[in-house]
Structure formats: structure tokens, C-alpha cells
Amino acid sequence: MGRGFGPRPSEVSVRYWFGKLQSQLALDYVVMSFPNQPCVELDSNSTYDFLKSIIATESRSVRQVALRDQLPLDFDRKVWDSWLETFVPPGPFAVRAAALANTYERNQQQALNDIQARRLLDRLAYPMTVSGMVLSVLALGHLLGGRPHAGKQTLGLDASPEMIRTLNWSLAFTTAFSLLDLVWTILTLSTNDVRELNPIGKQFIHDPRHLAGFKVALTFSCLALLWLLRKHKRAQIAAWWLCLVLTLVTCRWLLVDTLIVSAE
């Protein structure tokens, strides 16, 4: 019979073992080998308990008990306990272990924050959607009354009660839509469902308080300016257009909310 040229079984097993080891280390698993004992492989959760048990003193005994349950069945527990009690991590190892443990804790906290934000969004989605739909219908009725001074001279003043009332309604709807937009923005950003496109607002997305302060200050400064200039024709036109834009933004939010719910 002719001699084959394929890899020998021992070579295949070694390649498989090294490939498996590489994939485990890439996932930040801990792989340990003891004399005359089976290989110990700890997944990410067990790795965190292992790292904390050797670099921190709090809850060490509890973590060590949890680690013993992850050992292979034929591993001598006495060997493990003896090694764990006497092991002193070298300086570089302790630094890397602390960094990995901190990264795991940050990821866990971020996951908890995402879950809480999702639950809050789910709880507020229905009342906010209904509020947005009602306000949009009322605002459209207001806007369909016509743009102030359409086809007429836009310079000068118009202090008529009708124009002042139209401006006040435009500003009222704009205020309500702005508050809805702010709440929707904070909730969806916290769940990573959307991105902030405003280049200035992007600077505040990591802190909802700063984002709220920025949007409130900017929006209500503009609304206050329009109200102070309420007798001017161009201010009345600007308020109408602002109401139209915020109505369309709210309709967009209603569509986005529907897509998010459908995706779930």
C-alpha cells in the first residue's frame, strides 16, 4: 500500500488543541494546567470570579467555592485549594487582572443600564405615542389654517388679536413637541436605538442632564425671542414654520417608535 501524505492523527489533535486554546484566550478565558490534573478552562463569568478571588479580599471565600464547582469532575480539589491559598500574583499579572475585572464590571453595569433604559422606554412608549398622535392632529389642524401673511408683505407689525393668538398656539405646540422630542431622544439614546445627528448635541449624549440642559436652553431661548417679537409679522411666520417642523419631527418619532416596536 502506498504511504499517505496527510497529517498524522497526533498532529491533528495538537492543531485542534492549539486552535481551541487560541479561541479561548481570544475570549479572555482563563486556561490553566496542573501536573497530573486535567486542564482547567474558565469562561468569562468564572474568569471574573477567579481574578477577583486573587486580587481582592472581599467575598473571596464565596468566589472560591463558586470556582470549585467549575473544575473538571476528576480534578483533585485539594490541589486546587492549596494552590489558590498560596498563589501570590506577580505585579504585571495583578495589574492585568485588575484591568480585566474592571472592564467586566463596566460591561455588566452598562448591560444593566441598557436593560433599565429598555424597560423605561417600553413603559413610556404607549403614553408618549398617544400624546404625540393627539398633538400632531391638533397641530395639523392649526397649521392648515394657513401660514400667516401668505402672499402678503412680511415687513412691519401686526398686533391683531388673531395673529397674536396664532403665534401663541404655534409656540405652545412647539413647546410640547420639543419636550416630547427631548424625552424620546434621551430614552432611545440610552438604549442605543438611534444616534444624535446634531453635531453640538453629540457632545452631551453621554450625560442626559447636560443634553436636557442644552436642548431646553436653546429651544426656550428661541421661543422666548419669538414671543418678545410677537407683534412682528416675520416672527409670526417663523413661529408657524417652527411649529410645522416640530410637527414633522414628532411624526418621524412616531414612525421610529413603530419600527423599534416591530423590530422587537
Backbone bond lengths (Angstrom), bond angles and torsions (degrees), N, CA, C in turn:
res aa  C-N    CA-C-N  psi(-1)  N-CA   C-N-CA  omega(-1)  CA-C   N-CA-C  phi
1 M - - - 1.460 - - 1.515 109.18 -
2 G 1.327 115.27 145.64 1.456 118.69 -179.74 1.520 111.08 -77.06
3 R 1.313 115.24 153.35 1.468 121.11 -179.36 1.525 110.00 -81.92
4 G 1.331 117.56 132.55 1.464 121.02 179.61 1.516 111.55 -76.27
5 F 1.341 115.40 157.18 1.464 120.75 -179.45 1.524 112.46 -111.58
6 G 1.319 118.23 5.09 1.455 121.44 178.91 1.518 111.33 -75.84
7 P 1.352 117.56 168.22 1.466 120.88 179.73 1.517 111.00 -66.53
8 R 1.303 116.05 145.75 1.449 121.35 177.39 1.530 110.44 -71.46
9 P 1.331 117.37 155.66 1.484 120.23 -178.84 1.503 112.90 -55.35
10 S 1.340 117.56 -37.38 1.465 119.65 -179.92 1.519 111.16 -65.06
11 E 1.359 116.97 -37.01 1.461 120.49 178.69 1.523 110.87 -67.16
12 V 1.323 116.22 -39.07 1.465 119.98 178.96 1.523 110.51 -63.18
13 S 1.332 117.06 -44.06 1.464 120.20 -179.06 1.527 111.23 -65.17
14 V 1.329 117.18 -38.95 1.471 120.08 178.28 1.525 110.56 -65.92
15 R 1.335 117.66 -44.09 1.469 120.55 178.19 1.522 110.83 -61.49
16 Y 1.331 114.95 -41.19 1.475 118.16 179.33 1.523 110.57 -63.47
17 W 1.328 116.71 -42.62 1.457 120.49 -178.17 1.521 110.91 -64.89
18 F 1.344 117.25 -43.37 1.458 120.09 179.47 1.529 111.39 -68.36
19 G 1.335 116.57 -36.56 1.465 119.25 176.89 1.519 111.68 -64.59
20 K 1.315 115.64 -41.91 1.465 119.89 177.14 1.517 111.01 -64.49
21 L 1.328 117.10 -42.25 1.459 121.31 179.06 1.527 111.07 -62.19
22 Q 1.321 116.51 -41.79 1.465 120.60 179.60 1.521 111.52 -62.78
23 S 1.329 116.40 -43.17 1.469 119.77 -179.72 1.525 111.35 -66.34
24 Q 1.322 117.23 -36.89 1.464 120.44 179.01 1.522 111.12 -68.41
25 L 1.311 117.60 -42.55 1.462 120.20 179.18 1.519 111.20 -67.52
26 A 1.334 116.93 -32.76 1.471 119.86 177.55 1.518 111.33 -64.94
27 L 1.337 117.09 -26.57 1.464 121.98 178.41 1.527 112.18 -92.13
28 D 1.327 117.14 12.38 1.465 123.34 -179.47 1.525 112.10 63.28
29 Y 1.313 116.49 31.43 1.448 120.33 172.12 1.533 108.81 -76.29
30 V 1.323 116.24 161.31 1.457 122.50 173.36 1.526 107.94 -107.10
31 V 1.321 116.24 126.63 1.466 122.32 178.28 1.522 107.48 -122.59
32 M 1.335 117.57 122.88 1.460 122.13 -177.60 1.523 110.14 -128.88
33 S 1.319 114.49 147.64 1.453 121.23 179.29 1.526 109.40 -127.01
34 F 1.327 116.23 129.64 1.457 123.37 178.99 1.523 108.72 -118.17
35 P 1.336 117.08 149.79 1.469 119.17 178.68 1.534 111.40 -60.74
36 N 1.311 114.63 131.29 1.469 122.10 175.48 1.532 113.05 59.68
37 Q 1.344 116.36 25.10 1.459 121.14 178.30 1.526 108.79 -130.66
38 P 1.329 118.04 153.61 1.468 119.23 176.90 1.526 111.25 -67.97
39 C 1.319 114.71 158.09 1.473 120.35 -178.76 1.526 109.78 -66.62
40 V 1.327 115.84 137.76 1.467 122.09 179.04 1.521 108.83 -99.86
41 E 1.331 116.61 124.85 1.467 122.44 179.73 1.526 108.37 -123.69
42 L 1.314 115.94 120.12 1.472 121.70 -178.59 1.519 109.28 -112.80
43 D 1.351 116.30 126.55 1.457 120.09 178.04 1.528 109.61 -74.75
44 S 1.341 116.69 -174.96 1.469 120.42 -173.16 1.524 112.43 -61.45
45 N 1.341 117.73 -42.86 1.467 119.56 179.79 1.528 111.45 -65.13
46 S 1.331 115.95 -45.21 1.459 119.68 178.75 1.526 111.30 -67.96
47 T 1.332 116.68 -32.49 1.468 120.31 177.21 1.517 110.63 -61.23
48 Y 1.324 116.58 -41.47 1.466 119.96 178.91 1.526 110.35 -61.71
49 D 1.338 117.06 -45.81 1.464 119.67 178.33 1.526 111.25 -62.06
50 F 1.323 116.46 -39.14 1.462 120.09 179.39 1.525 111.08 -64.48
51 L 1.327 117.31 -47.76 1.463 120.68 -178.78 1.526 111.02 -63.09
52 K 1.326 117.09 -43.11 1.463 120.19 -179.86 1.527 111.26 -66.95
53 S 1.322 117.05 -32.60 1.461 119.35 -178.36 1.524 112.46 -70.13
54 I 1.343 117.46 -22.65 1.465 119.21 -178.16 1.528 113.08 -102.81
55 I 1.354 117.69 -14.38 1.465 118.83 -179.37 1.520 112.34 -114.15
56 A 1.329 117.94 -9.09 1.465 120.78 -178.85 1.532 108.50 -132.18
57 T 1.312 114.92 155.34 1.468 120.36 -178.38 1.524 112.84 -98.38
58 E 1.353 117.82 -24.38 1.454 119.74 -177.39 1.534 110.33 -71.16
59 S 1.328 114.99 136.20 1.476 123.33 177.81 1.527 112.17 56.80
60 R 1.350 117.67 27.18 1.464 119.68 -177.09 1.525 111.07 -65.00
61 S 1.312 116.97 -44.58 1.469 119.60 -176.99 1.525 111.27 -63.48
62 V 1.335 116.35 -39.82 1.470 119.91 179.02 1.518 110.71 -64.41
63 R 1.312 116.89 -43.02 1.458 120.83 179.81 1.533 111.12 -65.25
64 Q 1.327 116.46 -38.98 1.455 119.64 -179.93 1.522 111.58 -64.68
65 V 1.333 116.21 -38.53 1.467 119.50 176.52 1.519 110.19 -63.89
66 A 1.326 116.61 -41.06 1.468 120.13 178.93 1.527 110.97 -64.19
67 L 1.329 116.77 -36.02 1.463 120.15 179.39 1.524 111.46 -68.87
68 R 1.325 117.78 -36.12 1.457 120.46 -179.97 1.526 111.43 -60.35
69 D 1.333 115.57 -31.55 1.469 119.20 179.43 1.525 112.07 -71.75
70 Q 1.336 117.71 -16.90 1.460 121.23 -178.99 1.529 112.55 -92.48
71 L 1.321 117.22 -4.22 1.460 120.43 -178.78 1.527 110.45 -74.51
72 P 1.337 116.85 152.96 1.474 118.85 174.34 1.526 111.33 -58.01
73 L 1.296 116.15 152.26 1.465 120.28 -174.84 1.531 112.19 -61.56
74 D 1.332 117.14 -34.17 1.464 119.62 -177.41 1.524 112.68 -94.38
75 F 1.339 117.19 17.06 1.457 120.62 177.38 1.527 109.15 -86.11
76 D 1.321 116.24 134.30 1.459 121.23 -179.87 1.530 109.54 -73.53
77 R 1.340 116.19 111.64 1.472 120.59 -176.68 1.528 112.51 -62.99
78 K 1.335 116.25 -30.20 1.461 118.71 179.88 1.523 110.85 -65.72
79 V 1.314 116.80 -38.40 1.469 120.62 177.03 1.518 110.11 -61.75
80 W 1.321 115.64 -43.75 1.472 120.25 -179.41 1.521 111.29 -64.89
81 D 1.337 117.78 -47.31 1.462 120.78 -178.78 1.526 111.21 -62.91
82 S 1.321 116.43 -40.90 1.463 119.96 -179.67 1.523 111.02 -64.76
83 W 1.317 116.32 -43.08 1.473 119.37 179.95 1.524 110.88 -66.41
84 L 1.330 117.49 -42.90 1.457 120.95 -176.10 1.529 111.92 -66.77
85 E 1.319 116.80 -33.64 1.464 120.18 -179.25 1.523 112.23 -75.36
86 T 1.328 117.49 -28.60 1.469 120.36 -175.87 1.522 113.18 -102.14
87 F 1.332 117.40 -9.36 1.467 119.65 -175.77 1.523 110.50 -72.03
88 V 1.327 115.16 129.05 1.467 122.23 175.61 1.527 107.42 -116.90
89 P 1.337 118.32 111.49 1.472 119.65 -175.90 1.522 111.87 -66.88
90 P 1.326 118.56 134.25 1.464 121.23 174.42 1.529 110.59 -61.66
91 G 1.325 116.00 161.06 1.463 120.75 -177.09 1.521 114.29 -54.56
92 P 1.353 119.19 -54.59 1.477 120.09 179.92 1.520 112.72 -60.44
93 F 1.343 116.47 -38.36 1.469 119.43 178.64 1.523 111.05 -64.62
94 A 1.341 116.81 -42.04 1.462 120.31 -179.98 1.525 111.17 -63.61
95 V 1.337 116.91 -38.51 1.468 120.52 178.94 1.526 110.33 -64.87
96 R 1.345 116.35 -46.43 1.468 119.55 179.71 1.526 111.14 -66.05
97 A 1.326 116.77 -38.53 1.462 119.83 178.66 1.521 111.21 -63.28
98 A 1.329 116.57 -42.82 1.465 119.96 178.38 1.525 110.82 -63.42
99 A 1.345 117.38 -39.89 1.466 120.62 179.31 1.522 111.26 -64.27
100 L 1.337 116.95 -42.93 1.468 120.38 179.05 1.524 111.40 -65.81
101 A 1.338 116.75 -40.02 1.464 120.07 178.85 1.523 110.89 -64.95
102 N 1.329 116.95 -41.25 1.467 120.21 178.27 1.519 111.31 -64.99
103 T 1.323 116.86 -39.40 1.468 120.23 177.67 1.525 110.83 -62.87
104 Y 1.321 116.05 -42.68 1.470 120.31 178.21 1.524 110.39 -62.05
105 E 1.317 117.80 -43.25 1.463 121.10 -179.65 1.525 111.17 -64.81
106 R 1.337 117.04 -40.00 1.465 119.50 177.33 1.522 111.24 -64.27
107 N 1.323 116.24 -41.71 1.467 119.63 178.84 1.524 111.18 -64.33
108 Q 1.334 115.94 -40.02 1.462 119.69 178.45 1.528 111.03 -64.46
109 Q 1.341 115.99 -42.62 1.459 119.61 179.26 1.518 111.18 -65.49
110 Q 1.342 116.51 -39.08 1.466 119.69 178.32 1.521 110.55 -64.88
111 A 1.334 116.53 -39.24 1.462 119.73 178.41 1.527 111.01 -64.02
112 L 1.332 117.10 -41.38 1.468 120.64 177.18 1.524 111.12 -63.96
113 N 1.333 116.23 -41.31 1.473 119.62 178.06 1.521 111.06 -62.87
114 D 1.330 116.92 -40.53 1.468 120.49 178.65 1.527 111.17 -63.87
115 I 1.326 116.37 -39.75 1.468 119.78 179.29 1.521 110.86 -65.28
116 Q 1.344 116.76 -43.64 1.456 120.74 179.05 1.534 111.09 -64.31
117 A 1.347 115.85 -41.20 1.467 119.34 179.19 1.524 110.91 -65.06
118 R 1.328 116.60 -39.00 1.467 120.03 178.67 1.522 111.09 -64.80
119 R 1.320 116.36 -41.62 1.469 119.22 179.15 1.519 110.93 -64.87
120 L 1.338 116.52 -40.12 1.459 119.77 178.86 1.523 110.73 -65.49
121 L 1.333 116.46 -41.93 1.468 119.82 178.04 1.518 110.87 -62.89
122 D 1.330 117.34 -42.02 1.466 120.09 178.92 1.525 111.18 -63.83
123 R 1.329 116.56 -36.02 1.462 120.16 -178.72 1.529 111.72 -71.87
124 L 1.331 117.16 -34.09 1.467 121.03 -176.69 1.525 113.25 -95.57
125 A 1.330 117.30 -8.77 1.462 120.01 -173.90 1.528 111.82 -59.82
126 Y 1.329 116.82 -47.41 1.466 118.88 -175.82 1.525 112.66 -65.72
127 P 1.359 120.08 -53.03 1.475 117.93 179.78 1.526 112.94 -61.76
128 M 1.336 118.19 -34.62 1.458 119.68 178.77 1.519 111.12 -69.86
129 T 1.327 116.95 -37.95 1.465 120.09 178.35 1.522 110.89 -65.28
130 V 1.320 116.28 -44.36 1.468 119.67 178.44 1.529 110.36 -63.10
131 S 1.327 117.15 -43.82 1.467 120.67 178.99 1.521 110.57 -61.63
132 G 1.338 116.66 -42.95 1.460 119.95 179.28 1.512 112.10 -63.56
133 M 1.333 117.03 -40.20 1.472 119.95 179.67 1.521 111.33 -66.30
134 V 1.326 117.41 -43.96 1.469 121.07 -179.38 1.529 110.33 -64.20
135 L 1.330 116.25 -47.16 1.462 119.60 179.98 1.524 111.48 -64.22
136 S 1.322 117.21 -37.00 1.467 120.07 179.47 1.523 111.31 -64.31
137 V 1.338 116.85 -42.29 1.464 120.38 178.97 1.527 110.33 -63.88
138 L 1.344 116.78 -45.68 1.465 119.78 179.35 1.519 111.52 -64.26
139 A 1.344 116.67 -40.59 1.462 119.85 -179.99 1.524 111.20 -66.71
140 L 1.325 117.05 -38.72 1.462 119.38 177.80 1.526 111.03 -63.59
141 G 1.330 115.98 -39.66 1.464 118.24 175.08 1.517 111.91 -60.65
142 H 1.324 116.03 -40.26 1.465 120.33 176.99 1.525 110.96 -65.16
143 L 1.325 117.47 -43.92 1.466 121.07 -177.06 1.525 111.96 -69.89
144 L 1.341 116.25 -32.73 1.465 118.78 179.92 1.520 112.66 -68.52
145 G 1.328 115.98 -11.08 1.464 118.22 174.44 1.519 112.68 -66.04
146 G 1.340 116.08 -11.77 1.461 119.88 176.62 1.514 112.34 109.71
147 R 1.336 115.39 148.35 1.455 119.99 177.16 1.521 109.11 -73.32
148 P 1.325 117.07 135.42 1.473 119.38 179.57 1.533 111.55 -58.50
149 H 1.312 115.33 135.42 1.472 123.13 174.63 1.520 112.01 60.25
150 A 1.333 117.16 32.35 1.456 120.51 178.85 1.527 109.74 -64.00
151 G 1.321 116.90 127.06 1.457 122.66 179.91 1.515 114.01 73.38
152 K 1.334 117.92 10.81 1.461 121.09 -178.82 1.528 109.51 -119.54
153 Q 1.286 115.90 173.28 1.450 122.46 177.88 1.528 109.43 -64.14
154 T 1.342 115.96 129.51 1.464 120.18 -176.80 1.518 113.20 -101.12
155 L 1.321 118.00 0.99 1.451 120.30 176.23 1.515 110.10 -87.76
156 G 1.310 115.76 154.26 1.452 119.82 175.37 1.517 113.46 97.31
157 L 1.329 115.55 -165.96 1.461 123.15 -175.15 1.518 110.77 -114.10
158 D 1.330 115.00 154.79 1.465 122.39 172.74 1.526 106.78 -148.48
159 A 1.323 115.73 98.23 1.465 121.37 -176.42 1.516 111.95 -97.62
160 S 1.331 117.09 20.61 1.464 119.54 -179.66 1.534 110.01 -66.04
161 P 1.338 116.86 145.79 1.478 119.79 -179.97 1.519 113.07 -56.64
162 E 1.357 116.79 -33.82 1.460 119.34 -178.95 1.524 111.27 -64.48
163 M 1.323 117.21 -44.94 1.465 120.53 -178.73 1.527 111.55 -68.96
164 I 1.330 116.34 -38.33 1.469 119.29 178.55 1.524 109.65 -65.67
165 R 1.342 117.11 -40.07 1.457 120.82 179.34 1.539 110.27 -66.68
166 T 1.320 116.68 -39.49 1.470 119.94 177.32 1.524 111.12 -62.02
167 L 1.324 116.29 -44.10 1.468 119.74 178.19 1.526 111.03 -62.99
168 N 1.329 116.64 -42.64 1.469 119.17 -179.53 1.532 111.51 -61.80
169 W 1.332 116.53 -40.67 1.461 119.22 178.07 1.529 110.75 -66.35
170 S 1.311 117.34 -39.81 1.470 120.59 178.16 1.520 110.54 -61.02
171 L 1.326 116.39 -43.56 1.459 119.91 -179.89 1.531 111.43 -69.03
172 A 1.336 116.83 -35.21 1.468 120.05 179.35 1.524 110.91 -65.50
173 F 1.349 116.39 -46.12 1.462 119.39 177.70 1.530 110.94 -64.71
174 T 1.319 117.05 -39.18 1.463 120.53 178.88 1.521 111.06 -61.95
175 T 1.322 116.93 -40.91 1.467 120.81 178.62 1.526 110.67 -62.34
176 A 1.328 116.58 -46.41 1.469 120.39 -179.54 1.527 111.12 -63.64
177 F 1.336 116.54 -43.78 1.463 119.93 179.22 1.526 111.54 -65.48
178 S 1.321 117.23 -36.09 1.468 120.59 179.55 1.520 111.22 -65.31
179 L 1.326 116.58 -40.19 1.465 119.76 177.80 1.526 111.24 -66.11
180 L 1.331 116.68 -41.49 1.464 119.62 176.41 1.526 110.85 -62.27
181 D 1.321 116.24 -43.37 1.462 120.35 179.69 1.527 111.03 -61.48
182 L 1.325 116.74 -40.22 1.461 120.70 179.93 1.531 111.02 -64.13
183 V 1.333 116.60 -47.10 1.468 119.86 -178.91 1.516 110.40 -64.81
184 W 1.331 117.41 -44.85 1.456 120.69 179.14 1.529 111.05 -61.65
185 T 1.336 116.61 -40.98 1.465 120.54 -179.61 1.519 111.11 -62.18
186 I 1.329 117.12 -47.63 1.468 120.35 -178.00 1.525 110.85 -64.19
187 L 1.336 117.10 -42.78 1.464 120.19 -177.64 1.521 111.96 -67.23
188 T 1.328 117.34 -45.05 1.465 119.57 -177.21 1.517 111.94 -74.36
189 L 1.334 117.86 -31.89 1.465 119.53 175.33 1.521 111.00 -66.34
190 S 1.333 116.76 -37.18 1.466 119.89 -179.89 1.519 112.21 -69.23
191 T 1.339 117.37 -21.50 1.459 120.52 177.02 1.524 112.00 -100.56
192 N 1.348 117.00 4.17 1.469 122.87 178.08 1.523 112.28 61.11
193 D 1.339 117.43 29.94 1.459 120.75 178.33 1.520 112.51 -85.60
194 V 1.326 117.92 -26.21 1.455 122.15 -179.61 1.517 108.84 -136.90
195 R 1.335 115.71 171.55 1.450 121.74 176.17 1.518 109.50 -121.83
196 E 1.324 115.81 147.09 1.457 121.34 176.71 1.523 108.80 -79.23
197 L 1.353 117.46 117.90 1.457 121.67 -177.74 1.520 112.53 -88.42
198 N 1.330 116.45 -19.64 1.463 119.25 178.56 1.529 108.43 -67.40
199 P 1.362 118.59 117.87 1.475 119.44 -176.91 1.515 113.37 -61.76
200 I 1.345 117.15 -28.17 1.466 119.71 177.25 1.527 109.79 -79.92
201 G 1.322 116.30 -41.76 1.459 120.09 179.54 1.517 112.68 -63.34
202 K 1.360 117.62 -26.31 1.457 120.49 178.88 1.520 112.29 -60.73
203 Q 1.332 115.67 -26.29 1.457 119.25 -178.72 1.532 112.07 -70.93
204 F 1.350 116.68 -15.01 1.465 120.03 -174.61 1.523 113.05 -115.67
205 I 1.348 118.09 3.85 1.465 119.18 -171.57 1.521 112.57 -68.03
206 H 1.328 118.31 -21.46 1.455 119.76 -178.08 1.527 112.58 -81.80
207 D 1.330 117.15 -8.25 1.465 121.17 178.01 1.522 107.95 -133.22
208 P 1.342 118.52 103.07 1.467 120.96 -177.81 1.519 113.42 -56.27
209 R 1.330 118.13 -32.03 1.460 120.52 -179.78 1.522 110.83 -66.46
210 H 1.320 116.87 -43.48 1.462 119.98 178.16 1.527 110.81 -67.32
211 L 1.340 116.33 -39.61 1.462 119.54 178.53 1.522 110.74 -63.46
212 A 1.335 116.92 -43.19 1.466 120.67 178.48 1.518 110.61 -64.13
213 G 1.334 117.03 -42.98 1.459 119.93 179.26 1.513 111.91 -62.54
214 F 1.346 116.50 -41.30 1.462 120.18 179.17 1.516 111.71 -63.51
215 K 1.335 117.21 -49.39 1.465 121.04 -177.14 1.529 111.55 -66.90
216 V 1.334 116.89 -40.88 1.467 120.06 -179.82 1.526 110.58 -65.72
217 A 1.331 116.69 -45.77 1.462 120.02 -178.91 1.522 111.17 -62.69
218 L 1.328 116.78 -45.09 1.469 120.21 -178.33 1.521 111.55 -67.21
219 T 1.344 116.54 -47.06 1.467 120.20 -176.19 1.522 111.87 -65.73
220 F 1.319 116.40 -49.16 1.454 118.74 -174.55 1.528 112.22 -75.30
221 S 1.312 117.87 -20.80 1.469 119.37 171.52 1.523 110.02 -66.83
222 C 1.334 116.47 -43.28 1.465 120.54 177.42 1.527 111.43 -64.74
223 L 1.333 116.42 -42.87 1.465 119.51 -179.86 1.528 110.77 -65.54
224 A 1.325 117.35 -39.95 1.472 120.10 178.58 1.522 110.80 -64.31
225 L 1.336 116.68 -38.47 1.468 119.76 178.91 1.527 110.58 -64.79
226 L 1.329 116.94 -43.42 1.466 119.64 179.01 1.525 111.22 -63.90
227 W 1.325 117.15 -37.71 1.460 119.22 -179.65 1.529 110.78 -68.70
228 L 1.317 117.49 -37.37 1.465 120.38 177.35 1.532 111.38 -65.24
229 L 1.328 115.52 -29.75 1.471 120.50 179.37 1.526 111.14 -100.70
230 R 1.329 117.44 24.80 1.457 121.80 -171.36 1.520 114.44 -61.02
231 K 1.312 118.48 -22.34 1.472 120.61 179.87 1.519 112.43 -83.86
232 H 1.318 117.14 -9.48 1.463 120.64 179.15 1.524 109.94 -84.45
233 K 1.323 115.73 137.73 1.463 120.02 -177.78 1.527 111.55 -61.77
234 R 1.319 117.14 -41.71 1.462 119.68 -177.89 1.528 111.46 -67.44
235 A 1.309 118.95 -32.14 1.459 121.51 175.01 1.528 110.03 -66.35
236 Q 1.328 117.04 -39.35 1.461 120.88 178.19 1.529 110.84 -64.48
237 I 1.343 116.27 -39.91 1.468 120.25 177.78 1.530 110.51 -67.84
238 A 1.333 115.98 -43.06 1.473 119.92 179.87 1.522 111.70 -61.84
239 A 1.336 117.35 -38.75 1.460 120.43 178.91 1.526 110.47 -64.79
240 W 1.340 117.06 -38.60 1.462 120.62 178.62 1.526 110.49 -64.02
241 W 1.334 116.23 -46.14 1.465 120.09 179.69 1.534 111.29 -64.76
242 L 1.315 117.25 -38.44 1.462 120.58 178.32 1.527 110.51 -63.31
243 C 1.317 116.31 -40.93 1.463 120.32 176.60 1.523 110.79 -62.65
244 L 1.331 117.34 -40.48 1.462 121.07 178.78 1.523 111.15 -62.96
245 V 1.329 116.19 -46.25 1.471 120.05 -178.92 1.528 110.89 -62.03
246 L 1.335 117.82 -45.28 1.466 120.88 -179.54 1.525 111.45 -67.89
247 T 1.326 117.85 -30.43 1.468 120.23 174.74 1.524 110.29 -64.53
248 L 1.337 116.51 -43.13 1.464 120.17 178.25 1.534 111.15 -66.60
249 V 1.326 116.66 -37.05 1.466 120.07 177.11 1.530 110.46 -62.45
250 T 1.336 116.16 -41.18 1.463 119.63 178.60 1.523 111.19 -65.70
251 C 1.323 117.02 -39.64 1.470 119.67 176.01 1.526 110.60 -62.45
252 R 1.321 116.45 -36.26 1.465 119.37 175.80 1.527 110.65 -64.22
253 W 1.349 116.97 -41.71 1.462 120.29 178.32 1.523 110.61 -62.21
254 L 1.320 117.33 -39.27 1.459 120.29 178.17 1.525 110.43 -61.88
255 L 1.338 116.68 -39.71 1.459 120.38 177.98 1.525 110.94 -67.63
256 V 1.345 117.31 -44.07 1.465 121.22 179.49 1.525 110.49 -61.88
257 D 1.338 116.66 -42.87 1.462 120.39 179.87 1.523 110.66 -62.40
258 T 1.328 116.42 -38.86 1.463 120.18 178.03 1.520 111.26 -65.05
259 L 1.348 116.69 -40.53 1.466 120.57 179.18 1.532 111.07 -66.77
260 I 1.338 117.04 -38.49 1.464 120.11 179.69 1.523 110.42 -65.25
261 V 1.330 115.96 -43.92 1.469 119.76 179.01 1.515 110.84 -64.13
262 S 1.347 116.89 -40.05 1.464 120.36 179.12 1.516 111.61 -64.73
263 A 1.358 115.88 -36.76 1.462 120.12 -178.72 1.516 111.57 -67.42
264 E 1.329 116.33 -29.48 1.459 119.96 179.27 1.512 111.53 -74.96
